[in-house]
Amino acid sequence: MIKRLILFASMALLVVTARAQQDAQFSQYVFNGLYINPAYAGYKGDFYVNSFYRSQWTGLNGAPQTISIAGDGAVADEHVGLGVLFQNDRLGAQSNTALYGNYAYRLQIGEQENSRLAFGLGFGFVQTGINGNKLAPVQAGDNYVPTGNQSVLLPDGRLGVLYTNDTFFAGASVDNLLAQFIKTSNINATLIPAPKPHEYVTVGALFDLAEDVKLKPSVLIKDSPGAPTSMDINAFFLLNERMWLGGTYRTAIDVYNKPNLPKGMDKSSAFVAMAEFFVNDDFRVGYAFDYALNKLGAYGYGSHEISVSFRLKASKTGDPTRKCYF
């Protein structure tokens, strides 16, 4: 009986999250801002490819699985950033796949050479769907349970702005701008949650603590009308220019009244431990472990996220001695 109750509670949580959290949850955006902001394209100057795999709530049936690949670089004397972002997210019977091309125009402002203000936009497609074969209807022939795999393909866009210099960054972005407004003739489209806009605001800085030790604190606020506003408080140490070590505290916050949210929704929190290691100047590997600080944490084995990043080629116009910490 207890196992059945746990299973029922877990599946109920997955359904609520599927409706409220359209964007995939991941932690290593701190090492590649293109995941949350198209204006990040070309920030590092060099051409990079970054990929990650995330297994969330490990141990729970139907828990989220996310794969993403991002590549970007700068051209036109680093005034233009170009990037590509692919992402696939699966949560129970629900799946979401997105592909965006990103463009950023980067302006040098102020006296510092590396002081840049970038305006970014992305355009692509989102395919969202639900697989009825993974659902177990109480009554056979239920019209509200789709037959087979139902999906819709929608055009979409994202916008962002980002300011960076050698020791500070601040940015704001929004995604899922178009998909929510597109009409579809798919008769089962009402069963598929429509992507909703997500807004991101982030700010961070870099401090020298010792000759070979730097501290990078940052904050990210993520908001969507259909989900609680969340805040990430991050702190990372860079050791000898070779390893990032740190963590994140993630929690829900009250910013404004959201009358459409279910009453009594749990304001869950989580702690994230994270590391990224520079194997050499062209290759990095990262790992993050999330642990939920609520009842869910007792029924799973946390969330695991692995990332791999490598430099394809150096920028022809960039400064080879420049360090990019954001």
N, C-alpha and C positions, 0 to 999 in steps of 0.2 A: 504493500500500500504506500509506504513512504517513497519507494523508488518511482511509483507512478505519479505521485504528487510532485516530486522533483522534476520528472520529465515534463509534466504538464506546465509547470512554472517556467521551465527553460524554453519550451516552445512558445509560450505566451510572450515571453520577453523577446524572442526572436521576431515574432510577428509585429510587436509594437515598434521594435527597432527598425524593421524593414519599412514601415510606413513613415517613421519619423526621420531616419537617417538615410538620406538618398546617397550622399557622398560616402565613400569608404573611409573608415577610420584607420589612420596609420600614424606612425611616430617619427620616422626618419625624414620628414619634410625639413627638419632642421639642417640637413646636409644638402638639400637640393630644393630651393624654393619654387622651382617651376611647377611642382605638384600643386601648389596652391595659388600661384600668381604668374600670369603670362608675361608680366613685365620683367621677370627674372631672367628671361631668355637672353643669353649673351653676357651675363654678368661676369663670368669668369674669364671671358675673352677667348680662351681655348675651347676646342670642341670636345665635349664630354658626353658620355653615355652612362646613365645610372639606371639600375633595375633593382626591384625588391620583391620579395614574397612575404606575405603575412598570413599567419594562421591565428585567428582570434578566438578566444575562449576555448582553447584546446581541450578536448575531452567531452564537449557537448555536441550532440548530434545536430547537423545542419548549421553549425557555427560558421561565421564568415571566413572566406578564403579570398585573398586579394593578390593580384599580380599586376605590376606596373613597370613600364619602361619609358624613360625620358631621355631625350638627346637635345643638346643645344650648343650654340656657338655664336661668335660675333663676326660680322663682316663690315665692309665699308668703313675702314678705320675705326672699328668698334662703335660706330654710331647706330648700327642696326644689329639686333639680336634675333636669331631664328631658332625655333625649337619645335619638336614633335613630342607629343605625349599620348601614350596608349595605356589603358587601364581596364582590367577585368575584375569584377567583384561578384562573388556568389554568396548568398545568404539563404540557406534552406532551399526552397523551390524558386526563389527569386534570383535573377542574374542581371547584371548591368555591365555593358561594355562601352567604352568611350575612346574616341580618337580625335585629337585636336592638332592642328597646325598653329603655331604661336609666332607672333611678330612683336618686337619691342623696338621702339625708337628711343635712343639713349642720348641725353644732352649733358654736356659737361657744364656744371654751374659752380660759381665761386672760384677761389684761387687754387684750390687743391686739384691736381690733375685727375685724381681718382674719385672726385666728388661728382656723382652722376644722378640725374633724375630720368627715370625711364617710364614710358607709357606703353602698356602692352595690351594686345588683344589676341584672342584665339577663336578659331572657328573650326567646327568639325561636326561629328555625328555621335549620337548616343543611342545605343540599342538596349532597351530594357524589356524584360520578359519574365514569364513565370511558367514553370514546368508542372503541369497538372499531374504527371505520373509520380511526382514526389510528394503529393498530397494524399491524405487518407480521409475521404469524406465519410461522415457518419451515415449518410443515406446514399445508396447507389443512385446514379443518374442526377445528382444535384447540379442544377444549371449554373450555380455559382462557382463550381469547380471546373476549370478549363480542361479540355481534352488534349492531351499531348502538350507540346511546347508552344506557347503563344508569345509573340514578341512584336514590338513596334520599333521602327528606325526613325529617329527624329534629328533634324539639324539643330545645332546648338552653338552658343557663343559664350565667351568669358572675357572679362576686362580686368585691368589692374594698373596700379601705379606703384613705383618703388624708388626710394631714395637711398643711396649708399655712399659712404666714403670709407676711409681706412679703418675707422673705429666705431661706426654707427650705421644703423639701417632702420628704415620704417617703410611699411607698405600697406596697401589695402587692395582688395580684389573681390570679385563676385563671379560665380559660375552658374551654369544652368539658366542662362538668361532667356533663351529662345524656346527650349523644348516644352516648357509648360504651356505655351500658347499655341502650339501646332495642333491642328485638328487632324484626326485620323479616321479612316473608314473601317478600321479593324473592329469587328463586333465584340471582341473580347478586351478591347482597350480599357474598359472601365474596371477590369480586374487587375490591371497593371498600374502600380503607383507611378504617377507622373513626377519626373524630376523637378525638384523645387530649388529656387536660388539659395546659395550658401554664401554668406559674406565672411571675409577674413580680414582682420586687422592685426598687424604684427609690428613689434618694435624690439630692437636689441642693441647691444653695445659690446665693445671689446676692451679689456683692461690688461695691462702688463703687470703681473704679480711678481715675477722674478725673471731672470735672464732667459730661461727656457720654459716658463709657465705663463699661460695667458688664461683669462677668465672671460667666457662669453655668456652673459645672462640674456634672456629674451622672454617675451610674452606673446602668446597668440590667443586671440579671441575669435571664436567661430560661432556664427549665428545662422539660424534658419527659422522661418515662421512655424514650421511643423515640429520643432525639436527644442529642447532646453538649450540655452546659450551655454557654451562651454569655454573654459579658459585653461590654457597650458602655461605653466610657469616653468621655464627651462633654465638650467645652469650647467655649463660644460667647461672643462679644463682642457687646454691644449698643451700637451707635454712634448717638449723637444721637437716641435713641428711635425710629429709623427703619429700622435694618438690623441683622439678626443675621448674623454671620459666624463660622464655626467648623468643627469636624469631629468625627469619631468614629473610634475604633479599636475594632474588633470582633474578638473572638477566642474560641475554645473554652477552657474551663477545667475542671479536675478538682475537683469538689466532693465526690462520693461515687461508689462503685463502681456501674457499670451493666453487669451481666453479659450483658444481652440485646443490647448494641450489637455490630455486626460488628467482628471483630478487625482491628486496624490501621487503623481509620477515621481519615482525615486530620483533624487539628485545624486547620481552615482559619482564616485571619484575613483581615481586609479593612480598608481605610481609606476613610473617607467624608468628602468635602468638601461643605459645605452652606451655603446662604444663604437668608434670608427678608427680603423688602423690603416695607415699609409704603408702598404707593402713596399712601394717605391714611388717616385714622382708621378707615375702614370696609372697606378692601380691602388684601389682602396677596397676594403671590406668592412661591413658594419653589422651590428647586431643590437636588437632592442628586445627587452622583456617587459611586458605590461602585466601588472597584477591589480585586479579589481579590489577596491577597499570597501566591498559590500558583501552581501550574502552570496552573490554569484561567484566570488573568489573561492568559496569553499567547495564548489562543485566542478571545478575545472583545473587546468594546469597552467593558467595564465595565457598570455598571447605572445607569440614569437614572431619576430620580423628579421629577415636577413636581407642585406643589400650588397650589391657589387657595383663599383663605379670605376670607369677607366677613361683616360684621355686618348682620343683618337689622333689628334694632332694639335700642335701649338699654333696659336694665332700668329699670322705673319706680321701684324702691326703691334701686337701686345708687348708689354715690358716683361721679359723673362724673369726678372727679380721681383715682380709684384706678387704679393700674397693676397689671396681672396679667402676671407674667413667667414663669409656669410652665404 
